[in-house]
Amino acid sequence: MLKGLIFDVDETLVYYEGYDHREWYEKWVLPELRRHGIDLDYETYRKTVSGELPRSYVERLGIDHVEFWKLVDDVNLRYRREMARLGRIKAFPDVDALGELKKMGLKLAAVSNASQECTEFVLNLFDLRGHFDVVYGKDYANLDGVKPNPYLIEKALKALSLRPHEVLMVGDSLHDVTAGKRAGMRVVNVIRFGKIEGADYYVRNLRELVDLVRGMF
C-alpha cells in the first residue's frame, strides 16, 4: 500500500526564470572562488556536479572539499535571495496538489542536491515547507551522497519509517529517476521539461500525480 512520496524540489516544485547553469557559475560562483584563490573552469565544475568526478576532486586545487562546497552553497543562497527579490523564482501553479496528498494521510519528504539552507529557503518562500514531514538537502558528511546516489532518499525513507515499496519518488530529472530506482522505489517522472526513460509512471503535472495516487488506494 502507498504510504508516502518523496519529491525533488528544483524544476519539480519550483523553477528559476531565465536560469542558465553556466551563466550562474561564471557570474556568481567563479568570482567568489577567485577571491579565495581558486580558479576552477566551468566544465570541471559541471563534471563534479553531474557525478562524472567526485566532489572531493577539488582537493587537487589545495582546498578542503567540504569547505569548497560550503562556499559554493553560500553563493547559491545569495543568488536565490536575489532571484526571490526580483520575483524570478516561481512555484509551479499545481503545487497546491501537495495539500491534497497530505489530506490523503500520506507522508511527504523533499530531497534536494542543493544545500539544506537553500532548499528550506525556496520551500519557505512559497509556504510549502509545512507540507513536508522531512526535508533533506546535501549532507556535508557525505557530499557524494547527492542524487543519483540513493543516500538522501534512503535517509528520508528512514526518517519517515517507510519501506521503499511503500513510497513513490517524484522528480523531473535523470538523477531523480536513477536515485529512486537505486533505492528500490517506483518513480514518477513529472515531464515538465521532457520525458526521462526508466521511470515507472509519467505525469505532466502534480494534478495528474494526485489522480495517479488516488488510483493506487
SELOKOL-420144 format. One record per residue (C-alpha): residue number from 0; x negated, z, y negated; residue in one letter. Coordinates in Angstrom, 2 decimals, padded with zeros to 5 digits. Each point is the difference from the previous one (the first is absolute). Example, Ala and Ser with C-alpha at 12.3 -4.5 7.8 and 13.67 -1.06 7.14 Angstrom:
<sites>
+-----+---------+---------+---------+---+
|   k |    east |      up |   north | r |
+-----+---------+---------+---------+---+
|   0 | -012.30 |  007.80 |  004.50 | a |
|   1 | -001.37 | -000.66 | -003.44 | s |
+-----+---------+---------+---------+---+
</sites>
This chain:
<sites>
+-----+---------+---------+---------+---+
|   k |    east |      up |   north | r |
+-----+---------+---------+---------+---+
|   0 |  000.00 |  000.00 |  000.00 | m |
|   1 | -001.20 | -000.83 | -003.50 | l |
|   2 | -000.90 |  003.15 | -001.95 | k |
|   3 | -002.24 | -001.15 | -002.83 | g |
|   4 | -001.68 | -002.72 | -002.03 | l |
|   5 | -003.48 | -000.27 | -001.50 | i |
|   6 | -000.28 | -002.18 | -003.09 | f |
|   7 | -002.83 | -001.79 | -001.69 | d |
|   8 |  000.23 |  000.44 | -003.81 | v |
|   9 | -001.63 | -002.79 | -002.06 | d |
|  10 |  001.79 | -003.37 |  000.35 | e |
|  11 |  002.57 |  001.63 |  002.31 | t |
|  12 |  001.64 |  002.48 | -002.38 | l |
|  13 | -001.70 | -000.83 | -003.32 | v |
|  14 | -001.98 | -002.88 | -001.45 | y |
|  15 | -002.37 | -000.65 | -002.91 | y |
|  16 |  000.99 | -002.78 | -002.37 | e |
|  17 | -002.82 | -002.51 | -000.45 | g |
|  18 | -002.37 |  001.84 |  002.36 | y |
|  19 | -003.07 | -001.90 |  001.22 | d |
|  20 | -002.42 |  001.90 |  002.25 | h |
|  21 | -003.17 | -001.70 | -001.20 | r |
|  22 |  000.98 |  000.31 | -003.65 | e |
|  23 |  000.81 |  003.70 |  000.51 | w |
|  24 | -003.39 |  000.60 |  001.59 | y |
|  25 | -002.05 | -001.89 | -002.58 | e |
|  26 |  001.89 |  001.29 | -003.06 | k |
|  27 |  000.66 |  003.60 |  001.04 | w |
|  28 | -002.29 |  001.08 |  002.83 | v |
|  29 | -003.28 | -001.85 | -000.50 | l |
|  30 | -000.64 |  001.23 | -003.58 | p |
|  31 |  000.46 |  003.59 |  001.17 | e |
|  32 | -002.31 | -000.53 |  002.97 | l |
|  33 | -002.65 | -001.48 | -002.28 | r |
|  34 |  000.23 |  003.06 | -002.23 | r |
|  35 | -001.08 |  001.93 |  003.10 | h |
|  36 | -002.84 | -002.42 |  000.76 | g |
|  37 |  001.87 | -001.82 |  002.78 | i |
|  38 |  000.30 | -003.79 |  000.09 | d |
|  39 |  002.17 | -001.14 |  002.90 | l |
|  40 |  001.26 | -003.58 |  000.07 | d |
|  41 |  003.69 | -000.64 |  000.58 | y |
|  42 | -000.36 | -001.73 |  003.36 | e |
|  43 | -001.90 |  002.93 |  001.53 | t |
|  44 |  002.56 |  002.43 | -001.43 | y |
|  45 |  002.84 | -002.11 |  001.41 | r |
|  46 | -001.56 |  000.13 |  003.46 | k |
|  47 | -000.18 |  003.81 | -000.09 | t |
|  48 |  003.70 |  000.14 | -000.95 | v |
|  49 |  001.09 | -002.52 |  002.65 | s |
|  50 | -001.91 |  001.79 |  002.74 | g |
|  51 | -002.55 | -002.76 |  000.55 | e |
|  52 | -002.61 |  002.55 | -001.09 | l |
|  53 |  000.24 |  003.79 |  000.37 | p |
|  54 |  000.76 |  002.07 | -003.09 | r |
|  55 | -003.40 |  001.65 |  000.45 | s |
|  56 | -001.72 | -003.37 | -000.60 | y |
|  57 | -000.45 |  000.90 | -003.68 | v |
|  58 | -002.55 |  002.66 |  000.98 | e |
|  59 | -002.47 | -002.90 |  000.13 | r |
|  60 |  000.21 |  000.16 | -003.80 | l |
|  61 | -001.23 |  003.58 |  000.08 | g |
|  62 |  003.32 |  001.70 | -000.72 | i |
|  63 |  002.02 |  002.36 |  002.17 | d |
|  64 |  002.95 | -002.07 |  001.25 | h |
|  65 |  002.54 |  002.79 | -000.50 | v |
|  66 | -001.04 |  000.34 | -003.64 | e |
|  67 |  000.14 | -003.78 | -000.38 | f |
|  68 |  003.60 | -000.21 |  001.20 | w |
|  69 |  001.05 |  002.96 | -002.11 | k |
|  70 | -001.42 | -001.85 | -003.00 | l |
|  71 |  001.95 | -003.15 |  000.90 | v |
|  72 |  003.16 |  002.03 |  000.50 | d |
|  73 | -000.40 |  001.71 | -003.37 | d |
|  74 | -000.12 | -003.45 | -001.60 | v |
|  75 |  003.01 | -001.09 |  002.03 | n |
|  76 |  002.01 |  002.97 | -001.24 | l |
|  77 | -000.90 | -000.85 | -003.61 | r |
|  78 |  001.05 | -003.60 |  000.67 | y |
|  79 |  003.35 |  001.10 |  001.44 | r |
|  80 |  000.66 |  002.28 | -002.94 | r |
|  81 | -000.70 | -002.84 | -002.42 | e |
|  82 |  002.17 | -002.46 |  001.96 | m |
|  83 |  002.80 |  002.57 |  000.01 | a |
|  84 | -000.36 |  000.43 | -003.77 | r |
|  85 |  000.31 | -003.77 | -000.39 | l |
|  86 |  003.02 | -000.12 |  002.33 | g |
|  87 | -001.84 | -002.19 |  002.51 | r |
|  88 |  000.52 |  002.14 |  003.08 | i |
|  89 |  003.42 | -000.79 |  001.44 | k |
|  90 |  002.05 |  001.45 |  002.83 | a |
|  91 |  001.76 | -002.58 |  002.13 | f |
|  92 |  003.75 |  000.13 | -000.75 | p |
|  93 |  000.83 |  000.91 |  003.60 | d |
|  94 | -002.00 |  003.27 |  000.14 | v |
|  95 |  003.28 |  001.91 | -000.28 | d |
|  96 |  000.26 | -000.80 |  003.72 | a |
|  97 | -002.36 |  002.94 |  000.57 | l |
|  98 |  002.83 |  002.34 | -000.97 | g |
|  99 |  002.31 | -001.60 |  002.54 | e |
| 100 | -002.59 |  000.39 |  002.74 | l |
| 101 | -000.40 |  003.69 | -000.86 | k |
| 102 |  003.78 |  000.45 |  000.20 | k |
| 103 | -000.19 | -001.24 |  003.59 | m |
| 104 | -002.13 |  003.04 |  000.80 | g |
| 105 | -003.21 | -001.95 |  000.43 | l |
| 106 | -003.42 |  001.42 | -000.84 | k |
| 107 | -001.98 | -002.15 | -002.42 | l |
| 108 | -003.72 | -000.24 | -000.71 | a |
| 109 | -002.03 | -002.14 | -002.41 | a |
| 110 | -003.55 | -001.06 |  000.88 | v |
| 111 | -002.33 | -001.87 | -002.33 | s |
| 112 | -003.61 | -001.18 | -000.07 | n |
| 113 | -000.08 |  001.10 | -003.65 | a |
| 114 | -001.03 |  003.56 | -000.82 | s |
| 115 |  002.44 |  002.88 |  000.36 | q |
| 116 |  000.16 |  000.37 | -003.78 | e |
| 117 |  000.62 | -003.73 | -000.60 | c |
| 118 |  002.68 | -000.08 |  002.68 | t |
| 119 |  001.81 |  003.08 | -001.30 | e |
| 120 | -000.21 | -001.38 | -003.54 | f |
| 121 |  001.93 | -003.19 |  000.73 | v |
| 122 |  002.55 |  001.76 |  002.21 | l |
| 123 |  000.65 |  002.59 | -002.71 | n |
| 124 |  000.20 | -002.74 | -002.62 | l |
| 125 |  003.22 | -001.23 |  001.60 | f |
| 126 |  001.27 |  003.34 |  001.36 | d |
| 127 | -000.68 | -001.13 |  003.56 | l |
| 128 | -002.20 |  002.91 |  001.11 | r |
| 129 |  002.99 |  002.17 |  000.86 | g |
| 130 |  001.14 | -002.42 |  002.70 | h |
| 131 | -003.13 |  000.63 |  002.07 | f |
| 132 | -000.73 |  002.93 |  002.27 | d |
| 133 | -003.72 | -000.80 | -000.14 | v |
| 134 | -002.22 | -002.32 | -002.04 | v |
| 135 | -003.56 | -000.90 |  000.96 | y |
| 136 | -002.57 | -001.95 | -001.98 | g |
| 137 | -003.53 | -000.67 |  001.20 | k |
| 138 | -001.82 |  002.95 |  001.50 | d |
| 139 | -003.49 |  000.56 | -001.42 | y |
| 140 | -000.96 |  001.73 |  003.26 | a |
| 141 |  000.64 | -003.29 |  001.83 | n |
| 142 | -000.28 | -002.89 | -002.44 | l |
| 143 |  000.00 | -002.61 |  002.75 | d |
| 144 |  003.32 |  001.46 |  001.18 | g |
| 145 |  001.99 | -002.17 | -002.42 | v |
| 146 |  002.28 | -002.74 |  001.35 | k |
| 147 | -000.47 | -002.07 |  002.18 | p |
| 148 | -001.42 |  003.11 |  001.68 | n |
| 149 |  002.96 |  002.05 |  001.30 | p |
| 150 | -001.49 |  003.33 | -001.14 | y |
| 151 |  002.27 |  000.61 | -003.01 | l |
| 152 |  003.09 | -001.08 |  001.93 | i |
| 153 | -000.87 |  002.33 |  002.88 | e |
| 154 | -000.54 |  002.77 | -002.56 | k |
| 155 |  003.52 | -000.65 | -001.35 | a |
| 156 |  001.50 | -000.03 |  003.49 | l |
| 157 | -001.56 |  003.38 |  000.71 | k |
| 158 |  001.29 |  001.44 | -003.29 | a |
| 159 |  003.51 | -001.28 |  000.76 | l |
| 160 | -000.21 |  001.36 |  003.58 | s |
| 161 |  001.09 | -003.39 |  001.31 | l |
| 162 | -001.32 | -002.30 |  002.72 | r |
| 163 | -000.88 | -003.67 | -000.62 | p |
| 164 |  003.03 | -001.39 |  001.85 | h |
| 165 |  002.32 |  002.06 | -002.24 | e |
| 166 | -001.28 | -001.54 | -003.25 | v |
| 167 | -000.12 | -003.40 | -001.71 | l |
| 168 | -002.94 | -001.09 | -002.14 | m |
| 169 |  001.18 | -001.94 | -003.07 | v |
| 170 | -002.40 | -002.11 | -002.08 | g |
| 171 | -000.84 | -003.34 | -001.56 | d |
| 172 | -003.57 | -000.71 |  001.16 | s |
| 173 | -002.04 | -000.81 |  003.08 | l |
| 174 | -001.69 |  003.41 | -000.40 | h |
| 175 |  003.42 |  001.68 |  000.28 | d |
| 176 |  000.97 | -001.99 |  003.08 | v |
| 177 | -003.36 |  000.54 |  001.71 | t |
| 178 | -000.13 |  003.72 | -000.75 | a |
| 179 |  003.55 |  000.54 |  001.21 | g |
| 180 | -000.59 | -001.87 |  003.25 | k |
| 181 | -003.27 |  001.86 |  000.61 | r |
| 182 |  001.94 |  003.26 | -000.40 | a |
| 183 |  002.42 | -001.17 |  002.70 | g |
| 184 |  002.93 | -000.55 | -002.36 | m |
| 185 |  002.56 | -002.72 | -000.59 | r |
| 186 | -000.68 | -001.69 | -003.32 | v |
| 187 |  002.33 | -001.44 | -002.63 | v |
| 188 | -001.53 | -002.65 | -002.26 | n |
| 189 |  001.67 | -000.18 | -003.42 | v |
| 190 | -000.55 | -003.69 | -000.77 | i |
| 191 |  000.01 |  000.21 | -003.80 | r |
| 192 | -003.24 | -002.00 | -000.13 | f |
| 193 |  000.05 | -001.84 |  003.31 | g |
| 194 |  000.33 |  000.66 |  003.71 | k |
| 195 | -002.75 |  001.85 |  001.90 | i |
| 196 | -000.26 | -000.92 |  003.65 | e |
| 197 |  000.07 |  002.82 |  002.54 | g |
| 198 |  002.79 |  002.16 | -001.42 | a |
| 199 |  003.01 |  000.97 |  002.12 | d |
| 200 |  002.60 | -000.51 | -002.72 | y |
| 201 |  000.21 | -001.95 | -003.25 | y |
| 202 |  002.12 |  000.86 | -003.04 | v |
| 203 |  000.10 | -001.58 | -003.44 | r |
| 204 |  000.53 |  003.30 | -001.79 | n |
| 205 |  000.84 |  003.68 |  000.53 | l |
| 206 |  003.74 | -000.69 |  000.00 | r |
| 207 | -000.53 | -002.02 |  003.16 | e |
| 208 | -002.15 |  002.83 |  001.35 | l |
| 209 |  002.97 |  002.39 | -000.36 | v |
| 210 |  002.16 | -002.45 |  001.99 | d |
| 211 | -002.70 | -000.28 |  002.66 | l |
| 212 | -000.27 |  003.80 |  000.30 | v |
| 213 |  003.78 |  000.46 |  000.20 | r |
| 214 |  000.00 | -002.36 |  002.96 | g |
| 215 | -002.47 |  002.29 |  001.81 | m |
| 216 |  002.28 |  003.06 |  000.00 | f |
+-----+---------+---------+---------+---+
</sites>
